Amino acid sequence: MTKTDAVNRELMETGWFAELDGPEGLYPVQAFGELVSGASVYFRARGERASMELSPPKGDERPPGRFAEFVGPYPSASIMDPADCAVLIKKWLTCYFAEDETERHPAQSEA
């Protein structure tokens, strides 16, 4: 089993993904997938930055989720270890789900 396979399994075990390919590659490191909710996920790490975009399925009125972070001097992001990518993916999905929960239950989030 490769490091990418182990990280992919770890991310799938969160229960958030219906399918996931990656993170893998160099220049850029990428991951493509779909959440259980139907939202499309695209993770990319290239140059100095890593980013992730979430696109809700058609008919879903939620805005897309966009996240980005400086990883380090060039080419740090382009050669990121899959485990480091997983840390960012989990962090950003946690934020995405928290934002979504706040939109569904605004009174509870203000309490």
C-alpha positions in Angstrom: 0.0 0.0 0.0 1.4 3.4 -0.9 1.3 6.5 1.3 -1.3 8.0 -1.0 -3.5 4.9 -0.6 -3.2 5.0 3.2 -4.1 8.7 3.3 -7.0 8.2 0.8 -8.3 5.4 3.1 -8.0 7.7 6.1 -10.0 10.5 4.4 -12.6 8.0 3.2 -13.0 6.7 6.8 -14.2 10.2 7.9 -17.5 9.4 6.3 -17.5 12.7 4.5 -16.6 11.3 1.0 -18.7 9.3 -1.4 -15.6 9.0 -3.5 -12.0 10.4 -3.6 -9.0 10.2 -5.9 -5.8 11.4 -4.3 -4.1 13.4 -2.9 -1.3 12.5 -5.3 1.1 13.8 -7.9 3.7 16.5 -8.0 3.5 20.0 -9.5 0.6 20.1 -8.5 -0.5 17.6 -5.9 -4.3 17.1 -6.5 -7.3 15.3 -5.1 -10.7 15.1 -6.7 -13.8 13.8 -5.0 -17.4 14.0 -4.1 -18.9 14.4 -0.6 -21.8 12.3 0.6 -23.9 15.4 0.2 -23.1 15.5 -3.5 -20.8 18.4 -3.4 -17.7 18.2 -5.7 -14.3 18.6 -4.1 -11.1 19.8 -5.8 -7.9 20.1 -3.8 -4.7 21.5 -5.4 -1.3 22.3 -4.0 1.1 24.1 -6.3 4.0 26.5 -5.8 3.6 28.2 -2.5 -0.2 27.6 -1.8 -2.7 24.9 -1.3 -6.4 25.4 -2.1 -9.6 23.6 -2.1 -12.9 24.3 -3.8 -16.3 22.7 -2.9 -19.1 23.0 -5.5 -22.6 22.2 -4.2 -24.7 19.9 -6.4 -27.1 21.5 -8.9 -30.2 22.8 -7.2 -28.4 23.4 -3.9 -28.4 27.1 -3.2 -25.4 27.1 -0.9 -22.4 29.1 -2.1 -19.3 27.2 -3.2 -16.7 26.7 -0.4 -13.2 28.1 -1.1 -10.2 27.7 1.0 -6.5 28.6 0.5 -3.4 28.7 2.6 0.3 29.6 2.2 2.3 26.4 2.6 5.8 27.6 2.4 8.3 29.0 -0.1 8.2 27.7 -3.7 7.9 24.8 -4.4 6.7 23.6 -1.0 3.1 23.1 -2.0 4.0 21.3 -5.2 5.7 18.5 -3.4 3.5 18.2 -0.3 3.3 14.9 1.4 -0.2 13.3 1.1 -0.5 13.2 4.9 0.1 17.0 5.0 -2.6 17.4 2.3 -5.0 15.4 4.4 -4.5 17.7 7.4 -5.5 20.7 5.3 -8.5 18.8 3.7 -9.8 17.8 7.1 -9.3 21.3 8.5 -11.1 23.0 5.6 -14.0 20.4 5.5 -14.5 20.9 9.3 -14.8 24.7 8.6 -17.1 24.1 5.7 -19.4 21.8 7.7 -19.3 24.3 10.6 -20.3 27.2 8.3 -23.1 25.0 6.9 -24.4 24.1 10.3 -24.4 27.8 11.3 -26.5 28.6 8.3 -29.0 25.9 9.2 -29.2 26.8 12.9 -28.3 30.5 13.3 -30.0 31.0 16.6 -28.0 28.1 18.2 -24.7 29.6 16.9 -25.4 33.0 18.5 -26.2 31.5 21.9 
